[in-house]
Amino acid sequence: MVISSSIKSDREYLHLAATTSLEDCDAGETAAMSDSKQEGPGAREPACMLCRRAEADPDMCGDKLQKGGLCAHVFCMLFATLLFRQENRKVGLMGFLPRDLQIAACRAAQKRCCVCGQSGATIMCTGPDCDRWFHLPCAKEGGCVNVYITPFRSFCPEHRPEQMVEATPEPDTVCLICLEPVEDRKTFTTLVCPTCKRAWFHRDCIQGQALCAGAFYFQCPLCRDSGEFPVEMLILGIRLPFRDATWEDNDAFADLGVRHSQCNARDCLYPRGREEAEERGDGQPQQAPPRSMAADAAIFLTGHQQRQQIKGNTQHVP
């Protein structure tokens, strides 16, 4: 599909938003903890009033919030068409008023999802003159794209952003993450790095990496580009949380900061033993006591005599 001029302008806008408002892509999840309510062991799992799912992919829909009899996923609210958020994030559900949520749910009852065909669709494509609606959990299945940055735009398969880089995978090209074959061209499920044009991967695979790496560590698996690459992935609908990498949780690499505690030389010369460095208050390792000048001279003479002997033996070789 050739991207029209209006879509190109949308792409430029999304590129600007991605580079200036990256932290907004997960703005709701920080506040979500204060609004969520735990259900009892025997309680029935409530359904989101916007997507009507009791269980949905949290990586796509975000946390499910409950307050005052209301229940909705974070991103179901952020992507819902004509549902506006208040400046005061403490009112309602994360800034969405109960009355506005109820109106959005009533409006959705009259809209059918272009993917599953069921009613209750709350998201309308923002493409020009497009009236397609869909549920957030149905987006990936139907090839729709949700851009997880402010202003949280959504696109149907016909108007979704596509990669403009000219690249075609070589035969037998595999995904750099799962090592399974990719398709023979760029598609919704097969993406390429716009920088090196040699790194190919599946959408689900690069989405998983983005969720693990977070905004601080997300980069191309091959060329390590962390500039154009994450912006391109955001535009294509990859959710990139604005947080540290998951492998940094719970001080997973704290052991790397521990100073080595003993001498590993085969013959340690320090009289107090290999562990002495642990007892020093300044944190500096102990060094072996300096040799005397006589010891240094003996080592020098021994080495000199060995060199002279080797030289003499070489001269007598026929």
N, C-alpha and C positions, 0 to 999 in steps of 0.2 A: 504494500500500500504506500502510495506517495503521500507524504504529510503535507496538508494544505498550509497556506500562509497563516491562517488563524491558529492552527495547531502549532506551527513553528513559534508563533508569538507566545503561546501558552508554554512551550518548552523553554523559551528564554526566561519567562517569568518564574517557572519552576526552578530553573537553574539558579536564578538570583535568590529565590527563597531557600533553596537547599544550602547555599553558601552563607546565608546570613541568619537563618532561623533554625539551625539544625537541632537545637535543644528542644524546640517545640514538638518534635516528633514523639517525644515521650513525656510531654508536660503533664498529662493526666495521671500517669502511673504513680508519680510521687505522692500526689494528693489522694490517690485511691485508697491507701491504707487506712486513712482516717474515716472514710465513708463506708468501708466494707463491714459486713456483719457476718459472723460465723453462725452456721446453722447447727442444730443439734444432730446427734448421730442418726436419729430416726426421722429427721425432717425431710420433706420432699424438696428436691433441688428446684428452685424457682427458675423460670425462663426469663430471658431478656425480653423486655416489652417492645423492643425495636426489631430484633431479628427473629424473635420467637423461638430461640434455641435455649434449652436448658444446659446443653453441653456444646461448646464450640472451641475451635482452636485458639488458645489464649495468645499464641504468637501473632495471630491475625486480628483477633477481636479485642485483645487486652483483658485486663481483669474485669470481673463482673462485680458491680457495686450494688449495694442494697441499703436503702434508707427510707424510712417513712412509708413503707409499703411499695416503694418503687424499686425496680431492678433493671439494670441495663449494663451492657459492656462499654468500656471506656471508648473504644474506637467506633462502636455503633453510634454513639452520641456525637462524636467529633465529625464523622462522615455523613451523618443524616442531613438530607437536604431541608432547608428552611428551618432548621433547629439551631437557634442562636444561643451563645454562651454569655453569661453575665460576667462583668468585670470582677465582681466579688465571687471568687471561687469557692467560698464556704457555704453559699446558699444552695439549696437543692442537692442534686447529684453533681458534685464537682463544678458547680456554676450553672448547671442546666435546671431551670425551674420545673417543678412538678407539672404545672399547667402546660408548659411548652412541650414536655415529654408526652403528655397525654394527647395533645393535639397532633403531634407527629405520629403517634401510634394510630390514631383514628384516620389520619390521612393515608397512612401506609396500608390500611385495610382495603383501600380502593385501588391500590397499585399492585400490579402483578410483576413478579420477578421475570426478567427476560431469560434467566438461566433455568430455574426449576419450574417456572410457571405458576407458582403458588402466590397467594396474596401476602401482603405485609411487607413489601419492599419499601425501604426508606431512603435509598440512595439513587439519585438520578445522575445520569451521565452529564458531565459539564461540556461535552462537545457541542458545536454549533447546531442549533435546531434539532437536537436529539432529545427524545422523550423516553428513552429506555431507562427502566428502573431495575434494581436488583438488591438482594440481601448481601450484607458484607460477607457472611460465611460462604456464599455461592460465587464470590468474585473470582477466585483462582480457578475453580472448576470451569467457569464460563469464559475464561480468558480476559476478564476485566482487570483493570489496573487501578489501585488506590495509592495515592502519593502521600506517604506518611510524614508530611510536614505541613505547616500552615501555608495555605488555607484548607488543607485536606480535601483536595479535588479527587474526583473519581471519573473513570472513563470506561465506556463499553468497548467490546472488541473492535468495533469499526473506528473508533476515535482515540484509542489508547496511544500513548507515545511509543515510538519504536526506535531502535538503534539506527542512527544515520551513518555510522562508520561503515566503510566498504571493506568487508572481510568475508571469506568463505573458508570453512574448515577443510583441511586436507583429508584424504581418505583415512579411515580408521582412527580419526581423532577421538580422544577420550576426555571426559570431564576430569579436570585437575584435582577435584576433591574426592569423588567416589570412584574414579578410574573406569567408569562405564562409558560406552560409546555415546556420543552426542549426535544430533541430527546433522544432515549434510548442508544446512543453511541456518541463518538466524531465524528464530521463531519465538513465540511467547515463552516456550520452555527451554530454549537454548540461547544463551547469552555469550557475549565475547567482551573482553577488556577493550575499551576504546583507545587505550594508550599503546599497548604493545601489539594488539590485534592477533595475538597468538594464544592467549589464554581463553579456553572455552570451558563452559560449565553449565550445569543444569540450574534452572531457576531455584528449585527447592534446595539444591546444594549450597548455592551462594547465599540464599536466605538463612540457612542454618549457620553458615560462617559469620554472617553479619550479626546475628543474635548472640553468638559467642564472643565475637571480637569487640562489639560496641563501636561507637563513633571514634574512639581514641586509637584503636588498633586495626580498623577495617582497611584492607588494601588488596590490590590484585594478588592472587596467589602466585603469579609467575614473576611479573616485573616489579612488584611491591609499590606500585603507584598509589599514593594516598591522597591525591588531589582531584584529578578529573574522574577517576574510577568511582569513588563513593558517591559523587554527585550524580553520575550517570545511573548508578544503581538505584538511587533514591527516585530519580525521575521515572525509572522503569517499574517502580512499585515495590522495591525491596525495602523492607522495614529495617531501619538502622537506629537502634536505641542509643540515646545520648547518655552513655554511662561507661564505666571501666569494663574491661574484658572479664568474662566469667572466670577465667583461669587466675585472675588476681584476687578472687574472693578468699576470705579466711587465711590470708597470708600464706598462700600455697607455696610461695618461693622464698619464705623467710629464711630457710636454711642457707641460702646462697649468700646471705649477709653475715653469716657467722665466720669470724676469723679462725684460720687454722691454728690449732692449739698445741702442736708439738713439732719437734724437729724430726725430719724424715731421712736425715743423712744416715748412711750405713754405719759409720763410726762417728757418733756425736762427741765432740770435743769439750762440750761444756761440762764442768765438774758437777754441777747440781742436777744434771739429768735433762731428759728431753721435754719434760712438762713444766720447766721453770718459767717459761714465758707466760703461763696462766696466772702466776702469782705477782706479776709486776703491775703496779698501779697505773702506769701511763699507757698501757695497752700496746706497747712496742715489744717486738720479739727480742729475746736475748741473743747476743752474738758470741761466738766462741772467743776466748781470750786471745789477745794478739800474741803472735810468736815472737821470740827474741831475735835479735840481729844474727846471733850465732846460728840459730835454726834456719833462718832464711839463707845465710851464706852456705850452710851445709847442703840445702836443697839445690841451690844454684850450682855448686861445685859438682854435685852428683849428676845433675843434668848435663853439665858441660863435659864431664868425663865420658858419659854415655854417647854424646854426639861425636866426640873425638874418636872413640872406638869404632863407631859405625863408619865414620869417614875413612879411617885407616883400613878397615876391612874391604871397603869398596875399591880402594886404590890397588889392592893386591889381586883383585879378580881378573883372570886372564881374558 
